[in-house]
Amino acid sequence: MLVIRSSEWNTPLLDLLAAEAGRDGSGQESYLDRLLDLLLIDVLRTWFDRDGNAPSWWHAEHDDVVGPRATAHLQQSGAPVTVANLAAAVGSSRAVFARRFTDLVGEPPIAFLTGWRLALAADLLRDRRMTIAAVARQVGYSTPFALSSAFKRTYGVSPNAHRANADHVAGDVESSAL
């Protein structure tokens, strides 16, 4: 839980949200969804910019070596990701990049990337319209089997079991809301 007092937070988003919530027009739901997304991002930025509140990866993004260029390379779909490729993308040696990344983020680059991809996969699996193969491709795994192996090793269940459990939890939430 985090608290940001109005005196510590200067954003026009609250006024926009209040104004739009009072309207009834076409596109309102989409508009409100985007505003709430922006509001969440702004809250997190404000909170993380305070000393001691941000996770280590937040500050690493501002580092000359580990920062934006490495992040951009990580997000390129289909690009093979190795420590050597990441280091080359930012003009660094493999050893320097790996050490700096680990010091700033708290874990080695490939371990961080694997965790990030699997967390993204876990979210995407909630959408039943996406096949396991489509999720695997979107998060950078070459086959559904490769995703399934990594997912089970990390989460202790297969992607299908995770999906079924997410459906069960969503059903419980919907039932309790009635």
C-alpha positions as CSV (number, residue, x, y, z in Angstrom):
1,M,0.0,0.0,0.0
2,L,1.2,3.5,-0.7
3,V,0.0,6.9,0.2
4,I,0.6,10.1,-1.8
5,R,-0.9,13.2,-0.3
6,S,-2.5,15.8,-2.6
7,S,0.2,18.3,-1.5
8,E,2.9,15.9,-2.7
9,W,1.3,15.2,-6.1
10,N,0.6,17.8,-8.8
11,T,-1.3,16.1,-11.6
12,P,-4.0,17.3,-14.0
13,L,-5.3,13.7,-14.3
14,L,-7.6,13.8,-11.3
15,D,-9.5,16.8,-12.7
16,L,-9.7,15.1,-16.1
17,L,-11.0,11.9,-14.5
18,A,-13.6,13.8,-12.4
19,A,-14.8,15.7,-15.5
20,E,-15.1,12.6,-17.7
21,A,-16.7,10.5,-14.9
22,G,-19.6,13.1,-14.9
23,R,-20.1,12.8,-18.7
24,D,-22.2,10.3,-20.6
25,G,-20.9,10.0,-24.1
26,S,-19.6,7.7,-26.7
27,G,-16.2,6.3,-26.0
28,Q,-16.4,7.2,-22.3
29,E,-15.5,3.7,-21.1
30,S,-12.3,3.6,-23.3
31,Y,-11.4,7.2,-22.3
32,L,-11.8,6.4,-18.6
33,D,-9.8,3.2,-19.0
34,R,-6.9,5.1,-20.5
35,L,-7.1,7.8,-17.9
36,L,-7.0,5.2,-15.1
37,D,-3.9,3.6,-16.8
38,L,-2.2,7.0,-16.9
39,L,-3.2,7.7,-13.3
40,L,-1.6,4.5,-12.2
41,I,1.6,5.2,-14.1
42,D,1.7,8.7,-12.6
43,V,1.2,7.4,-9.1
44,L,3.9,4.8,-9.5
45,R,6.3,7.4,-11.0
46,T,5.7,9.8,-8.1
47,W,6.1,7.0,-5.5
48,F,9.1,5.4,-7.1
49,D,10.9,8.8,-7.5
50,R,11.0,9.1,-3.8
51,D,14.1,7.8,-2.1
52,G,14.0,4.2,-1.1
53,N,10.6,3.4,-2.6
54,A,11.5,2.2,-6.1
55,P,12.5,-1.4,-7.0
56,S,16.1,-1.6,-8.2
57,W,15.1,-2.0,-11.8
58,W,13.4,1.4,-11.8
59,H,16.7,3.3,-11.2
60,A,18.6,0.9,-13.5
61,E,16.6,2.2,-16.4
62,H,18.3,5.6,-16.1
63,D,21.8,4.0,-16.2
64,D,23.9,4.8,-19.3
65,V,24.8,1.1,-19.8
66,V,21.8,-0.8,-18.5
67,G,19.2,1.7,-19.3
68,P,17.1,2.6,-22.4
69,R,19.1,1.0,-25.1
70,A,19.3,-2.4,-23.3
71,T,15.6,-2.1,-22.4
72,A,14.8,-1.5,-26.1
73,H,16.8,-4.5,-27.2
74,L,15.0,-6.7,-24.6
75,Q,11.7,-5.6,-26.0
76,Q,12.5,-6.4,-29.6
77,S,10.3,-9.4,-30.5
78,G,12.2,-12.3,-32.1
79,A,15.6,-11.0,-31.3
80,P,17.9,-13.6,-29.7
81,V,18.7,-12.4,-26.2
82,T,22.1,-13.2,-24.8
83,V,24.2,-11.2,-22.4
84,A,26.7,-10.7,-25.3
85,N,23.9,-9.3,-27.6
86,L,22.7,-7.0,-24.9
87,A,26.2,-5.8,-24.1
88,A,26.9,-5.2,-27.8
89,A,23.6,-3.3,-28.2
90,V,24.9,-0.7,-25.6
91,G,28.5,-0.8,-26.7
92,S,29.8,-2.6,-23.6
93,S,31.8,-5.7,-22.9
94,R,29.8,-8.7,-21.8
95,A,31.5,-8.9,-18.4
96,V,31.0,-5.2,-17.6
97,F,27.3,-5.3,-18.7
98,A,26.5,-8.4,-16.7
99,R,28.2,-7.1,-13.6
100,R,26.6,-3.6,-13.8
101,F,23.1,-5.1,-14.6
102,T,23.4,-7.5,-11.6
103,D,24.6,-4.7,-9.3
104,L,21.8,-2.3,-10.3
105,V,18.9,-4.7,-10.8
106,G,19.8,-7.4,-8.2
107,E,19.9,-10.3,-10.5
108,P,21.6,-11.3,-13.7
109,P,20.2,-10.1,-17.0
110,I,18.9,-13.4,-18.3
111,A,17.3,-14.3,-15.0
112,F,15.6,-10.9,-14.9
113,L,14.4,-11.4,-18.5
114,T,13.1,-14.9,-17.8
115,G,11.1,-13.6,-14.8
116,W,9.8,-10.7,-16.8
117,R,8.7,-12.9,-19.7
118,L,7.0,-15.5,-17.5
119,A,5.2,-12.8,-15.5
120,L,3.9,-11.4,-18.8
121,A,2.9,-14.9,-20.0
122,A,1.0,-15.4,-16.7
123,D,-1.0,-12.3,-17.4
124,L,-1.6,-13.1,-21.1
125,L,-2.8,-16.6,-20.2
126,R,-5.9,-15.1,-18.6
127,D,-7.1,-14.3,-22.1
128,R,-8.7,-17.5,-23.3
129,R,-8.6,-16.2,-26.9
130,M,-4.8,-16.6,-26.9
131,T,-3.4,-20.0,-27.5
132,I,-0.4,-21.2,-25.5
133,A,1.6,-21.0,-28.7
134,A,0.6,-17.4,-29.3
135,V,1.5,-16.5,-25.7
136,A,4.9,-18.3,-26.1
137,R,5.6,-16.3,-29.3
138,Q,4.6,-13.0,-27.8
139,V,6.9,-13.4,-24.8
140,G,9.9,-14.6,-26.8
141,Y,9.7,-18.4,-26.5
142,S,10.2,-20.4,-29.7
143,T,7.7,-23.1,-28.8
144,P,4.8,-23.7,-26.5
145,F,6.9,-26.6,-25.0
146,A,9.8,-24.2,-24.1
147,L,7.3,-21.8,-22.4
148,S,5.6,-24.6,-20.6
149,S,8.9,-26.0,-19.2
150,A,10.1,-22.6,-18.0
151,F,6.6,-21.7,-16.6
152,K,6.3,-25.0,-14.7
153,R,9.9,-24.6,-13.3
154,T,9.1,-21.1,-12.0
155,Y,5.4,-21.3,-11.1
156,G,5.1,-25.0,-10.2
157,V,2.2,-25.5,-12.6
158,S,1.7,-25.7,-16.4
159,P,0.4,-22.7,-18.4
160,N,-2.9,-24.6,-18.8
161,A,-3.2,-25.2,-15.0
162,H,-2.4,-21.6,-14.4
163,R,-5.1,-20.5,-16.9
164,A,-7.6,-22.9,-15.2
165,N,-6.8,-21.5,-11.8
166,A,-7.1,-17.9,-13.0
167,D,-10.5,-18.8,-14.4
168,H,-11.5,-20.3,-11.0
169,V,-10.3,-17.2,-9.1
170,A,-12.1,-14.9,-11.5
171,G,-15.3,-17.0,-11.1
172,D,-15.0,-16.7,-7.3
173,V,-14.6,-12.9,-7.5
174,E,-17.6,-12.6,-9.8
175,S,-19.7,-14.8,-7.5
176,S,-18.8,-12.8,-4.4
177,A,-19.7,-9.5,-6.3
178,L,-23.2,-10.8,-6.8
